């Protein structure tokens, strides 16, 4: 496994690999790796000749400076975990390498996908995501790039980014990795006590409840009932929404032609958690 910190060094190395006709699978991360990330790199390793993971905490996608400061950074631990996988290359750039001129995001036409749910509650977040992923695609020029479905809205936005910017990369989704009890794996989970993680299971339980009961209620009725469930919990519900999973537009009723997906975002002990589940 090789580690690169400079854009020029990585690009020279990858150019040689492409010259040999090798395919490149890419997994962008912000580090604090858990088994969900490792599953992504395993997925990339299985489908490509070379697998590469980036670790970079991107400042432009944080609209909350406190959230940025609290985000876990564990590079040595991350490297140790990756040594046990099929990862071939780690890219560990500095902020100066990724933003050589100015640390700011660029506005890209994301077809409105960035204005709802996460975009509505985290202004500018997806501008930062699209900017940094676009920068990584320019540097790595991967054959395939892998994104987890926990950040489902981000997955759709990356597909739109790829289309708008004309990147020649195939975007591969990966199913949500969960704990044995169902909590979606997240780097933020390690900021929670075992007790808080147990309390957070209401998110997964509520999503499952919606899937089991959607035929008996309208989308809005389901959302109202889930909101009531959270009122009796120690989590603060930021939003619960049911949308068309292709457009992210809210659903007023059920349709055989509109694939429905439920989304929940909530806080516990100051830590923000998100999850989602396809209903239809």
C-alpha positions, 0 to 999 in steps of 0.5 A: 500500500502506497501513501501520497500527499502531493497531487502531482506525485499521485497523478504521475503514479496514476498516469503510469497505471492507466498506461498499463491499462489498469482500472482505478476504483476510488473511495473519497472519505473524510477519515475516521474510518469504520467498517462501512468505509472498509466495505466501500474499499473492498467493493472498489478492490473487487471491481478494479485493478487498483483501489484508492481511498482519499482521506480529507476533512473538507472545510467547505462542506461544513456550514457549522464551524463547531461541527468541523472542529469536532469531526474526528481525525484519526489518520494513524488508526485509519492507515492501520485499518486500511493495511488490512484491506485490499487498498492499494493507495491512500491519498492524504492531501493538505488543504493547500493541495486541494485548494491551492488558491482559495478555500471556497466552494464553487456553485454548480447546477445540481438541478435543485437536488441540493435545496431540499432536506440536507441542503435546506438544513445545511446551507452551502453543504452540497456546494462544498461536497460537489466542489471537493468531489469534482476536484478529486475526480480531476486529480484521480480520474477514476474508472469507478467511484463508490459512495454509500447510500447512507448519504443518499442525497449526496449520491444523487448529487454526485451523479448530477455533478458527473453529468454536468461536468462531463466526468468519465466515471461510473458512480457505484452505490453501496448499501448502508452498512449497519450495526447488529441492531440496525444503527447506520454506521457513521464516523459520528457514532464514535462521538456517542456513548453506548447509551446514546447509540442505543437511544439512537436506534429509534431512527432505524426503528422508525424507518422500518415502522414506516416501511411496514405501515405505509399502506395504511397511511398517506406520506404526511400521516406517516411523517406526523406519526413518526414525529410523535414517536420522537417527541417521547424520545431523547432525540431532537428530530430535525426532519422526517421526509418521504420523497421520490428517490429519483427527484427528492421531491416530497410525495403526497400519495403513493404511486406504483411509478414513484419510488418512495424513500424515507429520510430522517435526521436527528440530534442526540447529545449534540451529534447529528445523525442521518439515515434513510430507507426505501419504502417502495 
